[in-house]
Amino acid sequence: MKIKPGTPLRVSLAFGSERIVVGRLALDSGEGVFEYARAFLGSGLALNPLFPAPSVGLLRARNPRHFDGLHGVFADSLPDAWGELLVRRRAESNGIIYSNLTALDKLALVGSRGSGALVYEPEIPDAMAVDAIDLDALSSDATDIIEGRATDLLPALERLGGSSGGARPKVLVGLNSEGALIPGDRHLPAGYEAWIVKFRSSRHDIEDIGPLEAAYAVMAREAGLDISETRLICTHNGQPGYFATKRFDRLANNTRVHMLSAAAVLDTRWDIPAIDYADLLKLTRRVTRNQADVERAFDRMVFNVLAHNRDDHAKQHAFLMDDTGVWRLSPPYDLTFSRGPGGEHYLAVNGRGGDDISFDAMAVIGDNQGIAAKYIRETMDRVTSAVRRFPAIARDYGVGDATLRGVNQELQSGLLRLSPRTLPRPTLP
C-alpha cells in the first residue's frame, strides 16, 4: 500500500455505471478546499442541500476543526470506530504510521467503497480477494481485533467492512432470496441485494444484541416506521443470531444513492449533543420540502423516546438524493435499546433529554411543524402499542430472559412515567 501524503482527490457521484465528476478536493494548511468541475455547475445536483449553488471558485470547509480539516459532506465518508480500527490495523500491517495520514489519504483508502454515491480517486486499492463468507469466523476474529489480538482474517474484515461507521463490527454482503451470502463490497451479480451484517462489538456487550436489534426492527415496523428490510441470520456455533439489514443506499442493478447524515448536512459534530429533535424536523422540511418526510421524522422521535433508544445523535439520521437531485429522509437505522450519554438522548426534545421528556413536549414539536393533532395522537398510540408488545416480540426472536426483563422494565417504566393513568404495566408472557 503506497501513499503519497496529501494527494488531491477527484470527487465523483457514482449513481450507476458512469461517474459524474463533481470536483477536486485538496488541503490548504490542513483545511479542506473544494473546487467544482465546470461540467457539474449546471447539473442541478447538490453535494449538500444547504451549500450555496455550485459556482466557480473555492469552497472552504465551514468547520474544519470538527472534521479532520474536511467539509462535513466529505468527512461523512470517513470510517469511524470499527471502520477506523480496521483501516488503522491495515496501515500498521503495511508499515504505515496511521497518525501520519491526512484526511485525504484516509478518503483515498475509502475510494469507491464508502456509503452513498461519493467516490474518491485516485483510490488506494486493496488486493485482498474474499471468495466466501463465514460469519462465525468473521465474528470471532472481529472480537480478536477489538481486543488487540492478531487474526488471519484482518484483510477480509477490512475488505468487507468498507468504510463502516458505528462501534459494532459489520460486514457488507450480497444476499439472495435463498439466503446465500457473497462478498458485497463491490458490484453484485444478478439476484443479489446489498445487505449489512452486524456482530457484537466485544465479549463485554450483551450476548444477544443481534436478536435484540431484530426485535426492535419488528417493533419499529409495528409502530409505523419505514424501516428497511431486516432479518436475523442463524449461527452455526450455538451463539445468538446476527442482525442483518438491507442497505438503502444501494438499489437494484448496483445503483447507488447519495447519502448524507444530518451531522454532515449541518457541518456539526455528532458526538456532542448539539441539536434538538425540533432542529431535525426543521432540517427535514428544509432539505426535502416534503411534509410526509417531516411526519416520518416525527415518528422516529416518538419511537426513540418510547423505545429508550438514546444513541440518537446527528449521524443516526440521514438524507438521500437520487440522480435527479430529489432529496428524501432516509429510513431509520441503528434502532436498539441504548442508555445514551449520561442516561440522556443525544437529541433533546424541546430542551428535555432524559426521563423528563413528556408527550406534550413531543406534541409541541409536531404541532410547530404543521403536523395535524390527529396524526400526532395516532403516532403516539401506534408507538405505545408496539412498545407494549416488546416482551412477545423479543421472545419470538430469542432474546434471553435477562436481557428481555431488563429492557422491558425500562420500556414499561418509561411508558408509565409518560402517562401513568392510561398505560398500566403489562405482564410478561
ABEGO torsion letter per residue (X at the ends): XBBBBGBBBBBBBBABABBBBAEBBBBBGGBBBBBBBAAAAAAGBBABAABBBBBBEBBBBABAAAAGGBBAAAAAABBBEAAAAAAAAAAAAAGBBAAABBAAAAAAAAEAABBEABBBOBBBBBABBBABBBAAAAAAAAAAAAAGBBBAAAAAAAAAAEBBBEABBBBBBBBBAAGBBBBAABBBBBGBBBBBBBBBABAABBAAAAAAAAAAAAAAAAAGBBBBBBBBBBBAAGBBBBBBBBBAABBBGGBBBBBBBAAAAAGBBAABBABBAAAAAAAAAAAAGBAAAAAAAAAAAAAAAAAGBABABAAABBBBBBAAGBBBBBBBBGBBBBAEBGGBBABBBGGBABAABBAAAAAAAAAAAGBBAAAAAAAAAAAAAAAAAAAAAAAAAGBBAAAAAAAAAAAAAAAAAABAAABBBBBBX
